[in-house]
């Protein structure tokens, strides 16, 4: 699943123009505070509405209509009681959760000590999964159309991986350093777990309100869905920004005995929170708009179908763009608009390398996340022979794996951005890592060969950070 390749035309287009990033390392206090206040108001209002629906309106959770969640054929009669079958069920789910944690953390260590092998294993896994799906479709339908398409896609994965093999050492080194940051300061994982739990809890809140208003106007459900998109994006992006802040502390500081997680969390939830809310609002708006257009397209509108595809592509582009924008917010304390300008400037110079690097690492993240879910689900199925519980355990594994490797990905993005924009700081603070990154890829983002002979003489930018 190398979706980053869809972004190559945009990166090339960005090369036609550039924006000035402005002064770096300067925080202007609380940024985009209006969006933070708006988010807090809607979040508090949502919690109040859920509390009223549950305690005053006496919403019966056993009467949940699964159609609210987009599931067809669901029964609204005692769904929860049918699923929760007693202590044994809880035990099996706890088993799946524990196995997911063990496998996910083990995969994290594998990527730290064997990063290049993890990338190669990811390429092989992606090839086998794609080819396997094609073979399965052929056996099921006896048609050659989709199997042929998937077969070509599987071969393309191998061809593409071979064509960028020279950049794998650079990506592997970034992966090794990023996993080292996560293991050195595991508080990042606790922040990520907190974000995941908040997302699950808010999902329950949205379900309670949806049951309460499902007989009312459909516009209320649409507004509720928009608020769900916005809030879930905020939770996810807070974790991303905190992780970027921790990785930036690793990059720019000499004393690494102090855990920077709490400081990064406090900055993200205070001065940078409004910027996170603003970027999340844009994605939530696109998601809601795409959902509306998709419903129109289901009625047979060709134009609506094309617009839905376009919106889906724009949404993916914005989410990818925001990954680097939140990194600039965490590192430099920029507002969202300032971070967007800095991101455009960075992509104009090194966007192609960034996209290829992300594509390479996606192979490793995909294989490790898939392994976590498969092992957890398979272990629970062997223990209880219950397909539903096994699927839930696999879902646990996928989410926990995604949570762990999302933090690694955020560290990789931060290291890339800092190395591309401020290489002199690393040259002074960690010259060994600086030279390893320089020599690992012939097309690395730093090519200032004139600095090789004066590594002990920090530049003005380096002195700012060292001091």
TORFI-467453 format. One record per residue (C-alpha): residue number from 1; residue in one letter; y, x, z. Coordinates in nm, 4 decimals. Last residue first. Example, Ala and Ser with C-alpha at 12.3 -4.5 7.8 and 13.67 -1.06 7.14 Angstrom:
2
<node 2, 'S', <-0.1060, 1.3670, 0.7140>>
<node 1, 'A', <-0.4500, 1.2300, 0.7800>>
This chain:
467
<node 467, 'X', <2.7743, 2.3220, 2.3796>>
<node 466, 'X', <2.4766, 2.3613, 2.1531>>
<node 465, 'X', <2.5774, 2.0491, 1.9614>>
<node 464, 'X', <2.9308, 2.1537, 1.8810>>
<node 463, 'X', <2.8224, 2.5120, 1.8253>>
<node 462, 'X', <2.5859, 2.3965, 1.5530>>
<node 461, 'X', <2.8616, 2.2242, 1.3566>>
<node 460, 'X', <3.0770, 2.5379, 1.3809>>
<node 459, 'X', <2.7975, 2.7508, 1.2435>>
<node 458, 'X', <2.5598, 2.9408, 1.4620>>
<node 457, 'X', <2.5137, 3.3145, 1.4042>>
<node 456, 'X', <2.1615, 3.4162, 1.5054>>
<node 455, 'X', <2.0095, 3.2869, 1.1841>>
<node 454, 'X', <2.2320, 3.5136, 0.9780>>
<node 453, 'X', <2.0070, 3.6453, 0.7033>>
<node 452, 'X', <1.8389, 3.3180, 0.6111>>
<node 451, 'X', <2.1660, 3.1254, 0.5975>>
<node 450, 'X', <2.2334, 3.2050, 0.2304>>
<node 449, 'X', <1.9191, 3.0208, 0.1333>>
<node 448, 'X', <2.0868, 2.6870, 0.1958>>
<node 447, 'X', <1.8179, 2.4657, 0.0401>>
<node 446, 'X', <1.7807, 2.1863, 0.2926>>
<node 445, 'X', <1.6387, 1.8503, 0.1739>>
<node 444, 'X', <1.2928, 2.0005, 0.1085>>
<node 443, 'X', <1.2070, 2.0438, -0.2599>>
<node 442, 'X', <0.9883, 2.3557, -0.2353>>
<node 441, 'X', <0.8203, 2.2018, 0.0654>>
<node 440, 'X', <0.6759, 2.3653, 0.3760>>
<node 439, 'X', <0.9045, 2.6677, 0.3696>>
<node 438, 'X', <1.2216, 2.4992, 0.4918>>
<node 437, 'X', <1.0364, 2.2874, 0.7449>>
<node 436, 'X', <0.8634, 2.5906, 0.8918>>
<node 435, 'X', <1.1910, 2.7820, 0.8886>>
<node 434, 'X', <1.3669, 2.5175, 1.0972>>
<node 433, 'X', <1.0692, 2.4768, 1.3287>>
<node 432, 'X', <1.0883, 2.8463, 1.4138>>
<node 431, 'X', <1.4677, 2.8402, 1.4380>>
<node 430, 'X', <1.4647, 2.5756, 1.7138>>
<node 429, 'X', <1.8103, 2.5384, 1.8681>>
<node 428, 'X', <2.0123, 2.7491, 1.6228>>
<node 427, 'X', <1.8472, 2.6516, 1.2951>>
<node 426, 'X', <1.8010, 2.2992, 1.4291>>
<node 425, 'X', <2.1766, 2.2569, 1.4646>>
<node 424, 'X', <2.2361, 2.4227, 1.1286>>
<node 423, 'X', <2.0220, 2.1616, 0.9505>>
<node 422, 'X', <2.2657, 1.8768, 1.0273>>
<node 421, 'X', <2.2528, 1.6211, 0.7446>>
<node 420, 'X', <1.9075, 1.6662, 0.5898>>
<node 419, 'X', <1.7443, 1.7876, 0.9102>>
<node 418, 'X', <1.8989, 1.5055, 1.1120>>
<node 417, 'X', <1.7943, 1.2424, 0.8582>>
<node 416, 'X', <1.4400, 1.3770, 0.8228>>
<node 415, 'X', <1.3897, 1.4115, 1.1972>>
<node 414, 'X', <1.5186, 1.0585, 1.2490>>
<node 413, 'X', <1.2912, 0.9112, 0.9807>>
<node 412, 'X', <0.9892, 1.0907, 1.1281>>
<node 411, 'X', <1.0724, 0.9697, 1.4794>>
<node 410, 'X', <1.1005, 0.6117, 1.3541>>
<node 409, 'X', <0.7638, 0.6474, 1.1794>>
<node 408, 'X', <0.6026, 0.7650, 1.5021>>
<node 407, 'X', <0.7467, 0.4642, 1.6846>>
<node 406, 'X', <0.6105, 0.2372, 1.4116>>
<node 405, 'X', <0.2758, 0.4121, 1.4539>>
<node 404, 'X', <0.2332, 0.2867, 1.8069>>
<node 403, 'X', <0.3489, -0.0719, 1.7452>>
<node 402, 'X', <0.1510, -0.1048, 1.4224>>
<node 401, 'X', <-0.1615, 0.0132, 1.6003>>
<node 400, 'X', <-0.0975, -0.2334, 1.8817>>
<node 399, 'X', <-0.0396, -0.5151, 1.6340>>
<node 398, 'X', <-0.3425, -0.4338, 1.4191>>
<node 397, 'X', <-0.5659, -0.3896, 1.7217>>
<node 396, 'X', <-0.4603, -0.7151, 1.8834>>
<node 395, 'X', <-0.5214, -0.8903, 1.5524>>
<node 394, 'X', <-0.8684, -0.7332, 1.5474>>
<node 393, 'X', <-0.9253, -0.8780, 1.8945>>
<node 392, 'X', <-0.8142, -1.2192, 1.7674>>
<node 391, 'X', <-1.0512, -1.1869, 1.4718>>
<node 390, 'X', <-1.3389, -1.0899, 1.6997>>
<node 389, 'X', <-1.2636, -1.3860, 1.9260>>
<node 388, 'X', <-1.2780, -1.6170, 1.6256>>
<node 387, 'X', <-1.6007, -1.4642, 1.4900>>
<node 386, 'X', <-1.7998, -1.4891, 1.8120>>
<node 385, 'X', <-2.1056, -1.2638, 1.8313>>
<node 384, 'X', <-2.0071, -1.1746, 2.1907>>
<node 383, 'X', <-2.0404, -0.7966, 2.2271>>
<node 382, 'X', <-2.0930, -0.7020, 1.8622>>
<node 381, 'X', <-1.7965, -0.9194, 1.7675>>
<node 380, 'X', <-1.5774, -0.7594, 2.0334>>
<node 379, 'X', <-1.6622, -0.4093, 1.9076>>
<node 378, 'X', <-1.6000, -0.5055, 1.5439>>
<node 377, 'X', <-1.2594, -0.6539, 1.6215>>
<node 376, 'X', <-1.1442, -0.3485, 1.8144>>
<node 375, 'X', <-1.2847, -0.1029, 1.5596>>
<node 374, 'X', <-1.1400, -0.2929, 1.2641>>
<node 373, 'X', <-0.7943, -0.3308, 1.4195>>
<node 372, 'X', <-0.7590, 0.0334, 1.5193>>
<node 371, 'X', <-0.9021, 0.1574, 1.1904>>
<node 370, 'X', <-0.6552, -0.0512, 0.9913>>
<node 369, 'X', <-0.3653, 0.0881, 1.1919>>
<node 368, 'X', <-0.4920, 0.4438, 1.1414>>
<node 367, 'X', <-0.5463, 0.3952, 0.7672>>
<node 366, 'X', <-0.2093, 0.2309, 0.7101>>
<node 365, 'X', <-0.0142, 0.4868, 0.9121>>
<node 364, 'X', <-0.1758, 0.7747, 0.7243>>
<node 363, 'X', <-0.1097, 0.6242, 0.3816>>
<node 362, 'X', <0.2415, 0.5246, 0.4850>>
<node 361, 'X', <0.3100, 0.8940, 0.5453>>
<node 360, 'X', <0.2998, 0.9755, 0.1767>>
<node 359, 'X', <0.5180, 0.6794, 0.0822>>
<node 358, 'X', <0.7743, 0.7724, 0.3467>>
<node 357, 'X', <0.7999, 1.1266, 0.2085>>
<node 356, 'X', <0.8360, 0.9908, -0.1448>>
<node 355, 'X', <1.1168, 0.7594, -0.0329>>
<node 354, 'X', <1.2984, 1.0335, 0.1580>>
<node 353, 'X', <1.2687, 1.2841, -0.1280>>
<node 352, 'X', <1.4188, 1.0323, -0.3703>>
<node 351, 'X', <1.6964, 0.9419, -0.1281>>
<node 350, 'X', <1.8101, 1.2984, -0.0606>>
<node 349, 'X', <2.1700, 1.3167, -0.1836>>
<node 348, 'X', <2.2572, 0.9577, -0.2681>>
<node 347, 'X', <2.0266, 0.8413, 0.0094>>
<node 346, 'X', <2.2304, 1.0357, 0.2653>>
<node 345, 'X', <2.5616, 0.8969, 0.1402>>
<node 344, 'X', <2.4249, 0.5437, 0.1331>>
<node 343, 'X', <2.2964, 0.5905, 0.4871>>
<node 342, 'X', <2.6334, 0.7178, 0.6058>>
<node 341, 'X', <2.8036, 0.4144, 0.4530>>
<node 340, 'X', <2.5522, 0.1811, 0.6160>>
<node 339, 'X', <2.6006, 0.3548, 0.9500>>
<node 338, 'X', <2.9752, 0.2995, 0.9256>>
<node 337, 'X', <2.9162, -0.0690, 0.8510>>
<node 336, 'X', <2.6684, -0.1012, 1.1384>>
<node 335, 'X', <2.8993, 0.0687, 1.3865>>
<node 334, 'X', <2.8304, 0.4340, 1.4460>>
<node 333, 'X', <2.6994, 0.5949, 1.7639>>
<node 332, 'X', <2.6011, 0.9115, 1.5763>>
<node 331, 'X', <2.2278, 0.9451, 1.6419>>
<node 330, 'X', <2.1287, 0.5889, 1.7329>>
<node 329, 'X', <2.3537, 0.4197, 1.4768>>
<node 328, 'X', <2.2529, 0.6721, 1.2111>>
<node 327, 'X', <1.8867, 0.5906, 1.2787>>
<node 326, 'X', <1.9677, 0.2210, 1.2699>>
<node 325, 'X', <2.1048, 0.2738, 0.9179>>
<node 324, 'X', <1.7942, 0.4678, 0.8124>>
<node 323, 'X', <1.5590, 0.1858, 0.9076>>
<node 322, 'X', <1.8174, -0.0626, 0.7835>>
<node 321, 'X', <1.7746, 0.0578, 0.4251>>
<node 320, 'X', <1.4018, -0.0146, 0.4440>>
<node 319, 'X', <1.4689, -0.3624, 0.5778>>
<node 318, 'X', <1.7363, -0.4180, 0.3130>>
<node 317, 'X', <1.5029, -0.3117, 0.0307>>
<node 316, 'X', <1.2246, -0.5359, 0.1577>>
<node 315, 'X', <1.4650, -0.8282, 0.1753>>
<node 314, 'X', <1.5954, -0.7556, -0.1738>>
<node 313, 'X', <1.2386, -0.7584, -0.3101>>
<node 312, 'X', <1.1576, -1.0892, -0.1390>>
<node 311, 'X', <1.4855, -1.2317, -0.2627>>
<node 310, 'X', <1.3974, -1.1365, -0.6204>>
<node 309, 'X', <1.0527, -1.2924, -0.5912>>
<node 308, 'X', <1.2039, -1.6111, -0.4495>>
<node 307, 'X', <1.4635, -1.6169, -0.7290>>
<node 306, 'X', <1.1864, -1.5922, -0.9884>>
<node 305, 'X', <1.0001, -1.8816, -0.8246>>
<node 304, 'X', <1.3191, -2.0864, -0.8042>>
<node 303, 'X', <1.3715, -2.0327, -1.1763>>
<node 302, 'X', <1.0178, -2.1495, -1.2469>>
<node 301, 'X', <1.0536, -2.4654, -1.0361>>
<node 300, 'X', <0.7135, -2.6223, -0.9839>>
<node 299, 'X', <0.7425, -2.7955, -0.6490>>
<node 298, 'X', <0.6191, -2.4825, -0.4760>>
<node 297, 'X', <0.9339, -2.3061, -0.5996>>
<node 296, 'X', <1.1507, -2.5284, -0.3787>>
<node 295, 'X', <0.9482, -2.4248, -0.0749>>
<node 294, 'X', <0.9854, -2.0609, -0.1806>>
<node 293, 'X', <1.3617, -2.1035, -0.2129>>
<node 292, 'X', <1.3861, -2.2294, 0.1458>>
<node 291, 'X', <1.1668, -1.9486, 0.2786>>
<node 290, 'X', <1.3675, -1.6892, 0.0863>>
<node 289, 'X', <1.6896, -1.8212, 0.2394>>
<node 288, 'X', <1.5414, -1.7976, 0.5870>>
<node 287, 'X', <1.4186, -1.4431, 0.5302>>
<node 286, 'X', <1.7503, -1.3397, 0.3770>>
<node 285, 'X', <1.9449, -1.4783, 0.6725>>
<node 284, 'X', <1.7121, -1.3058, 0.9192>>
<node 283, 'X', <1.7591, -0.9736, 0.7379>>
<node 282, 'X', <2.1384, -1.0015, 0.7577>>
<node 281, 'X', <2.1247, -1.1059, 1.1238>>
<node 280, 'X', <1.9087, -0.8040, 1.2113>>
<node 279, 'X', <2.1763, -0.5693, 1.0796>>
<node 278, 'X', <2.4425, -0.7440, 1.2874>>
<node 277, 'X', <2.2273, -0.7609, 1.6018>>
<node 276, 'X', <2.1553, -0.3876, 1.5850>>
<node 275, 'X', <2.5264, -0.3172, 1.5444>>
<node 274, 'X', <2.6049, -0.5391, 1.8442>>
<node 273, 'X', <2.3512, -0.3518, 2.0555>>
<node 272, 'X', <2.4959, -0.0087, 1.9835>>
<node 271, 'X', <2.7346, 0.0251, 2.2784>>
<node 270, 'X', <2.5118, -0.1501, 2.5316>>
<node 269, 'X', <2.1416, -0.2143, 2.4735>>
<node 268, 'X', <2.1025, 0.0811, 2.2391>>
<node 267, 'X', <2.2969, 0.3138, 2.4668>>
<node 266, 'X', <2.0892, 0.2127, 2.7716>>
<node 265, 'X', <1.7618, 0.2555, 2.5823>>
<node 264, 'X', <1.8589, 0.6001, 2.4535>>
<node 263, 'X', <1.9508, 0.7079, 2.8063>>
<node 262, 'X', <1.6254, 0.5712, 2.9477>>
<node 261, 'X', <1.4189, 0.7489, 2.6832>>
<node 260, 'X', <1.5861, 1.0903, 2.7167>>
<node 259, 'X', <1.3233, 1.2381, 2.9534>>
<node 258, 'X', <1.4658, 1.5601, 3.0930>>
<node 257, 'X', <1.2457, 1.8683, 3.0464>>
<node 256, 'X', <1.3563, 1.9067, 2.6868>>
<node 255, 'X', <1.6469, 2.1419, 2.7527>>
<node 254, 'X', <1.7479, 2.2779, 2.4117>>
<node 253, 'X', <1.8954, 1.9594, 2.2728>>
<node 252, 'X', <1.9727, 1.8448, 1.9160>>
<node 251, 'X', <1.6345, 1.7634, 1.7641>>
<node 250, 'X', <1.4571, 1.6334, 2.0733>>
<node 249, 'X', <1.7592, 1.4208, 2.1613>>
<node 248, 'X', <1.7561, 1.2851, 1.8050>>
<node 247, 'X', <1.3916, 1.1841, 1.8507>>
<node 246, 'X', <1.4838, 0.9904, 2.1668>>
<node 245, 'X', <1.7697, 0.8145, 1.9893>>
<node 244, 'X', <1.5473, 0.7237, 1.6971>>
<node 243, 'X', <1.2963, 0.5719, 1.9390>>
<node 242, 'X', <1.5693, 0.3621, 2.0978>>
<node 241, 'X', <1.6833, 0.2457, 1.7537>>
<node 240, 'X', <1.3313, 0.1404, 1.6503>>
<node 239, 'X', <1.2688, -0.0447, 1.9776>>
<node 238, 'X', <1.5993, -0.2268, 1.9413>>
<node 237, 'X', <1.5063, -0.3007, 1.5809>>
<node 236, 'X', <1.1887, -0.4861, 1.6757>>
<node 235, 'X', <1.3539, -0.6962, 1.9437>>
<node 234, 'X', <1.6503, -0.7737, 1.7161>>
<node 233, 'X', <1.4207, -0.8678, 1.4266>>
<node 232, 'X', <1.2288, -1.1071, 1.6514>>
<node 231, 'X', <1.5573, -1.2630, 1.7603>>
<node 230, 'X', <1.6936, -1.3130, 1.4095>>
<node 229, 'X', <1.3725, -1.4481, 1.2599>>
<node 228, 'X', <1.3251, -1.6883, 1.5501>>
<node 227, 'X', <1.6864, -1.8039, 1.5249>>
<node 226, 'X', <1.6333, -1.8772, 1.1554>>
<node 225, 'X', <1.3163, -2.0709, 1.2361>>
<node 224, 'X', <1.5042, -2.2784, 1.4918>>
<node 223, 'X', <1.7733, -2.3538, 1.2348>>
<node 222, 'X', <1.5048, -2.4668, 0.9894>>
<node 221, 'X', <1.3347, -2.6750, 1.2574>>
<node 220, 'X', <1.6651, -2.8427, 1.3344>>
<node 219, 'X', <1.7195, -2.9054, 0.9628>>
<node 218, 'X', <1.3902, -3.0940, 0.9555>>
<node 217, 'X', <1.5639, -3.3705, 1.1543>>
<node 216, 'X', <1.3729, -3.4997, 1.4536>>
<node 215, 'X', <0.9999, -3.5579, 1.4906>>
<node 214, 'X', <0.9293, -3.1863, 1.5270>>
<node 213, 'X', <1.2033, -3.1497, 1.7891>>
<node 212, 'X', <0.9942, -3.1092, 2.1058>>
<node 211, 'X', <0.6979, -2.9400, 1.9422>>
<node 210, 'X', <0.9377, -2.6933, 1.7803>>
<node 209, 'X', <1.1070, -2.6261, 2.1146>>
<node 208, 'X', <0.7756, -2.5340, 2.2788>>
<node 207, 'X', <0.6739, -2.3253, 1.9769>>
<node 206, 'X', <1.0034, -2.1337, 1.9857>>
<node 205, 'X', <0.9520, -2.0449, 2.3525>>
<node 204, 'X', <0.5955, -1.9290, 2.2826>>
<node 203, 'X', <0.7277, -1.7050, 2.0040>>
<node 202, 'X', <0.9853, -1.5720, 2.2487>>
<node 201, 'X', <0.7018, -1.4574, 2.4722>>
<node 200, 'X', <0.5211, -1.2860, 2.1854>>
<node 199, 'X', <0.8408, -1.1085, 2.0785>>
<node 198, 'X', <0.9172, -1.0087, 2.4369>>
<node 197, 'X', <0.5663, -0.8662, 2.4703>>
<node 196, 'X', <0.6095, -0.6610, 2.1523>>
<node 195, 'X', <0.9467, -0.5278, 2.2656>>
<node 194, 'X', <0.8020, -0.4322, 2.6027>>
<node 193, 'X', <0.5149, -0.2538, 2.4317>>
<node 192, 'X', <0.7658, -0.0598, 2.2205>>
<node 191, 'X', <0.9630, 0.0385, 2.5321>>
<node 190, 'X', <0.6386, 0.1442, 2.6984>>
<node 189, 'X', <0.5487, 0.3448, 2.3874>>
<node 188, 'X', <0.8817, 0.5282, 2.3960>>
<node 187, 'X', <0.8157, 0.6111, 2.7615>>
<node 186, 'X', <0.5394, 0.8283, 2.6206>>
<node 185, 'X', <0.7833, 1.1230, 2.6062>>
<node 184, 'X', <0.5749, 1.4268, 2.5107>>
<node 183, 'X', <0.3193, 1.2122, 2.3260>>
<node 182, 'X', <0.5865, 1.0395, 2.1186>>
<node 181, 'X', <0.7721, 1.3643, 2.0455>>
<node 180, 'X', <0.4480, 1.5414, 1.9473>>
<node 179, 'X', <0.3665, 1.2542, 1.7115>>
<node 178, 'X', <0.6994, 1.3193, 1.5412>>
<node 177, 'X', <0.6449, 1.6972, 1.5210>>
<node 176, 'X', <0.3050, 1.6568, 1.3570>>
<node 175, 'X', <0.4275, 1.3870, 1.1200>>
<node 174, 'X', <0.7234, 1.6011, 1.0131>>
<node 173, 'X', <0.4811, 1.8859, 0.9467>>
<node 172, 'X', <0.2517, 1.6574, 0.7480>>
<node 171, 'X', <0.5402, 1.5296, 0.5375>>
<node 170, 'X', <0.6441, 1.8859, 0.4492>>
<node 169, 'X', <0.2831, 1.9873, 0.3792>>
<node 168, 'X', <0.2329, 1.6728, 0.1598>>
<node 167, 'X', <0.5194, 1.7592, -0.0737>>
<node 166, 'X', <0.3125, 1.9679, -0.3154>>
<node 165, 'X', <0.0489, 1.6929, -0.3340>>
<node 164, 'X', <0.3058, 1.4610, -0.4957>>
<node 163, 'X', <0.1269, 1.4244, -0.8329>>
<node 162, 'X', <-0.2167, 1.4115, -0.6700>>
<node 161, 'X', <-0.1139, 1.1231, -0.4448>>
<node 160, 'X', <0.0269, 0.9382, -0.7473>>
<node 159, 'X', <-0.2919, 0.9854, -0.9485>>
<node 158, 'X', <-0.5115, 0.8750, -0.6579>>
<node 157, 'X', <-0.3028, 0.5648, -0.5894>>
<node 156, 'X', <-0.2884, 0.4907, -0.9639>>
<node 155, 'X', <-0.6686, 0.4867, -0.9723>>
<node 154, 'X', <-0.6712, 0.2174, -0.7061>>
<node 153, 'X', <-0.4036, 0.0199, -0.8925>>
<node 152, 'X', <-0.6066, 0.0365, -1.2139>>
<node 151, 'X', <-0.9081, -0.0940, -1.0234>>
<node 150, 'X', <-0.6967, -0.3664, -0.8668>>
<node 149, 'X', <-0.5856, -0.4864, -1.2088>>
<node 148, 'X', <-0.9404, -0.4707, -1.3463>>
<node 147, 'X', <-1.0799, -0.6559, -1.0437>>
<node 146, 'X', <-0.8085, -0.9193, -1.0922>>
<node 145, 'X', <-0.8952, -0.9920, -1.4558>>
<node 144, 'X', <-1.2691, -0.9165, -1.4704>>
<node 143, 'X', <-1.4021, -1.2544, -1.3571>>
<node 142, 'X', <-1.7380, -1.3099, -1.1924>>
<node 141, 'X', <-1.5475, -1.5020, -0.9228>>
<node 140, 'X', <-1.7055, -1.3823, -0.5955>>
<node 139, 'X', <-1.8716, -1.0625, -0.7110>>
<node 138, 'X', <-1.5589, -0.9690, -0.9079>>
<node 137, 'X', <-1.3312, -1.0485, -0.6182>>
<node 136, 'X', <-1.5405, -0.8311, -0.3890>>
<node 135, 'X', <-1.5272, -0.5408, -0.6322>>
<node 134, 'X', <-1.1484, -0.5646, -0.6523>>
<node 133, 'X', <-1.1204, -0.5843, -0.2738>>
<node 132, 'X', <-1.3402, -0.2775, -0.2449>>
<node 131, 'X', <-1.1306, -0.0824, -0.4966>>
<node 130, 'X', <-0.8158, -0.1524, -0.2970>>
<node 129, 'X', <-0.9824, -0.0759, 0.0357>>
<node 128, 'X', <-1.1473, 0.2395, -0.0978>>
<node 127, 'X', <-0.8247, 0.3763, -0.2479>>
<node 126, 'X', <-0.6203, 0.2991, 0.0634>>
<node 125, 'X', <-0.8824, 0.4617, 0.2820>>
<node 124, 'X', <-0.8972, 0.7734, 0.0633>>
<node 123, 'X', <-0.5178, 0.8088, 0.0703>>
<node 122, 'X', <-0.5154, 0.7562, 0.4455>>
<node 121, 'X', <-0.7871, 1.0160, 0.4960>>
<node 120, 'X', <-0.5726, 1.2633, 0.3003>>
<node 119, 'X', <-0.2745, 1.1819, 0.5213>>
<node 118, 'X', <-0.4814, 1.2155, 0.8384>>
<node 117, 'X', <-0.6168, 1.5496, 0.7152>>
<node 116, 'X', <-0.2592, 1.6743, 0.6797>>
<node 115, 'X', <-0.1675, 1.5578, 1.0280>>
<node 114, 'X', <-0.4695, 1.7014, 1.2129>>
<node 113, 'X', <-0.3430, 1.7828, 1.5634>>
<node 112, 'X', <-0.0748, 1.5166, 1.5949>>
<node 111, 'X', <-0.2352, 1.2624, 1.3634>>
<node 110, 'X', <-0.5593, 1.2808, 1.5613>>
<node 109, 'X', <-0.3652, 1.2418, 1.8856>>
<node 108, 'X', <-0.2063, 0.9203, 1.7604>>
<node 107, 'X', <-0.5454, 0.7977, 1.6398>>
<node 106, 'X', <-0.6739, 0.8420, 1.9951>>
<node 105, 'X', <-0.3773, 0.6404, 2.1232>>
<node 104, 'X', <-0.4600, 0.3573, 1.8831>>
<node 103, 'X', <-0.8335, 0.3705, 1.9570>>
<node 102, 'X', <-0.7819, 0.3559, 2.3331>>
<node 101, 'X', <-0.5154, 0.0858, 2.3161>>
<node 100, 'X', <-0.7163, -0.1287, 2.0753>>
<node 99, 'X', <-1.0286, -0.0865, 2.2894>>
<node 98, 'X', <-0.8379, -0.2143, 2.5915>>
<node 97, 'X', <-0.7010, -0.5159, 2.4068>>
<node 96, 'X', <-1.0429, -0.6031, 2.2647>>
<node 95, 'X', <-1.1973, -0.5817, 2.6096>>
<node 94, 'X', <-0.9193, -0.7987, 2.7501>>
<node 93, 'X', <-1.0025, -1.0505, 2.4770>>
<node 92, 'X', <-1.3700, -1.0362, 2.5712>>
<node 91, 'X', <-1.2870, -1.0867, 2.9375>>
<node 90, 'X', <-1.0531, -1.3767, 2.8658>>
<node 89, 'X', <-1.3288, -1.5451, 2.6688>>
<node 88, 'X', <-1.5792, -1.4896, 2.9481>>
<node 87, 'X', <-1.3357, -1.6295, 3.2048>>
<node 86, 'X', <-1.3174, -1.9666, 3.0316>>
<node 85, 'X', <-1.3239, -2.1196, 2.6835>>
<node 84, 'X', <-0.9668, -2.0795, 2.5814>>
<node 83, 'X', <-0.9822, -2.1908, 2.2172>>
<node 82, 'X', <-1.0814, -2.5508, 2.2694>>
<node 81, 'X', <-0.8346, -2.5938, 2.5531>>
<node 80, 'X', <-0.5530, -2.4607, 2.3373>>
<node 79, 'X', <-0.6312, -2.6822, 2.0406>>
<node 78, 'X', <-0.6692, -2.9988, 2.2401>>
<node 77, 'X', <-0.6033, -3.2484, 1.9649>>
<node 76, 'X', <-0.3461, -3.1175, 1.7182>>
<node 75, 'X', <-0.6120, -3.0136, 1.4724>>
<node 74, 'X', <-0.5367, -2.7596, 1.2065>>
<node 73, 'X', <-0.6187, -2.8210, 0.8418>>
<node 72, 'X', <-0.3305, -2.6117, 0.7187>>
<node 71, 'X', <-0.1574, -2.3508, 0.9259>>
<node 70, 'X', <0.2185, -2.3033, 0.8705>>
<node 69, 'X', <0.2970, -2.2692, 1.2390>>
<node 68, 'X', <0.4429, -2.6183, 1.2588>>
<node 67, 'X', <0.1278, -2.7410, 1.0805>>
<node 66, 'X', <-0.0584, -2.6403, 1.3929>>
<node 65, 'X', <0.0581, -2.9540, 1.5726>>
<node 64, 'X', <0.0721, -2.8720, 1.9406>>
<node 63, 'X', <-0.0446, -3.1661, 2.1472>>
<node 62, 'X', <-0.2027, -2.9501, 2.4169>>
<node 61, 'X', <0.1445, -2.8106, 2.4807>>
<node 60, 'X', <0.2553, -3.1489, 2.6114>>
<node 59, 'X', <0.6342, -3.1488, 2.6243>>
<node 58, 'X', <0.7539, -3.2999, 2.9504>>
<node 57, 'X', <1.1116, -3.3730, 2.8339>>
<node 56, 'X', <1.2507, -3.2413, 3.1625>>
<node 55, 'X', <1.0287, -2.9414, 3.2446>>
<node 54, 'X', <0.9023, -2.8188, 2.9082>>
<node 53, 'X', <1.1735, -2.9418, 2.6742>>
<node 52, 'X', <1.4516, -2.8539, 2.9192>>
<node 51, 'X', <1.3162, -2.5013, 2.9680>>
<node 50, 'X', <1.2800, -2.4558, 2.5923>>
<node 49, 'X', <1.6374, -2.5722, 2.5344>>
<node 48, 'X', <1.7670, -2.3337, 2.8025>>
<node 47, 'X', <1.5760, -2.0413, 2.6510>>
<node 46, 'X', <1.7154, -2.1220, 2.3072>>
<node 45, 'X', <2.0685, -2.1517, 2.4423>>
<node 44, 'X', <2.0413, -1.8151, 2.6143>>
<node 43, 'X', <1.9216, -1.6525, 2.2933>>
<node 42, 'X', <2.1901, -1.8280, 2.0876>>
<node 41, 'X', <2.4658, -1.7127, 2.3216>>
<node 40, 'X', <2.3271, -1.3580, 2.3509>>
<node 39, 'X', <2.3053, -1.3284, 1.9725>>
<node 38, 'X', <2.6623, -1.4461, 1.9238>>
<node 37, 'X', <2.7849, -1.2037, 2.1898>>
<node 36, 'X', <2.6080, -0.9120, 2.0260>>
<node 35, 'X', <2.7451, -1.0139, 1.6864>>
<node 34, 'X', <3.0989, -1.0146, 1.8228>>
<node 33, 'X', <3.0464, -0.6738, 1.9860>>
<node 32, 'X', <3.0170, -0.4983, 1.6517>>
<node 31, 'X', <3.0505, -0.1598, 1.8256>>
<node 30, 'X', <3.1103, -0.0990, 2.1955>>
<node 29, 'X', <3.2672, 0.2438, 2.2337>>
<node 28, 'X', <3.3835, 0.4331, 1.9252>>
<node 27, 'X', <3.1095, 0.6918, 1.9373>>
<node 26, 'X', <3.1713, 1.0214, 1.7606>>
<node 25, 'X', <2.8787, 1.2396, 1.6569>>
<node 24, 'X', <2.9799, 1.2176, 1.2929>>
<node 23, 'X', <3.3239, 1.1629, 1.1423>>
<node 22, 'X', <3.3211, 0.9596, 0.8216>>
<node 21, 'X', <3.0193, 0.8920, 0.6011>>
<node 20, 'X', <3.2099, 0.9086, 0.2742>>
<node 19, 'X', <3.0517, 0.6793, 0.0220>>
<node 18, 'X', <2.8674, 0.7889, -0.2869>>
<node 17, 'X', <2.8205, 0.6912, -0.6504>>
<node 16, 'X', <2.5820, 0.7295, -0.9404>>
<node 15, 'X', <2.3039, 0.8617, -0.7171>>
<node 14, 'X', <2.2721, 0.5179, -0.5625>>
<node 13, 'X', <2.1166, 0.4027, -0.8884>>
<node 12, 'X', <1.8380, 0.6574, -0.8503>>
<node 11, 'X', <1.7693, 0.5283, -0.5002>>
<node 10, 'X', <1.7694, 0.1702, -0.6279>>
<node 9, 'X', <1.5214, 0.2525, -0.9031>>
<node 8, 'X', <1.2942, 0.4304, -0.6498>>
<node 7, 'X', <1.2794, 0.1394, -0.4060>>
<node 6, 'X', <0.9653, -0.0219, -0.5450>>
<node 5, 'X', <0.7863, 0.3068, -0.4725>>
<node 4, 'X', <0.8256, 0.2307, -0.1010>>
<node 3, 'X', <0.5557, -0.0359, -0.1363>>
<node 2, 'X', <0.2751, 0.2201, -0.1275>>
<node 1, 'X', <0.0000, 0.0000, 0.0000>>
